[in-house]
Amino acid sequence: MCLLYVFPTYITLYRLLINTDQHKAFSASSVKALRTIKYCAFTIVLFLALALQHLSSCLLTRKT
């Protein structure tokens, strides 16, 4: 599931680096790329937090 968000993050990071190499670091496309990276990172963190919560609740309710 997280792979769905990791690939767009790397593609966007690549585009951002291309813009920086072309001296367009503060262009509108660079700002859009940074915004996309931010949204992908927040989504990945949210999924990881939910997975951790689910795993901890499963371990606490498990009977031995």
GICORZI-V911885 format. One record per residue. OMEGA is omega in whole degrees, 0 to 359 (* if undefined). Layout:
omega->(OMEGA;OMEGA)
This chain:
omega->(181;179;177;181;180;181;177;179;180;178;179;177;177;178;179;179;176;179;179;179;179;179;176;187;183;179;180;180;177;178;177;178;178;178;178;177;180;180;178;180;178;180;178;179;179;179;178;179;178;178;178;178;179;180;180;179;177;180;181;182;181;178;179;*)
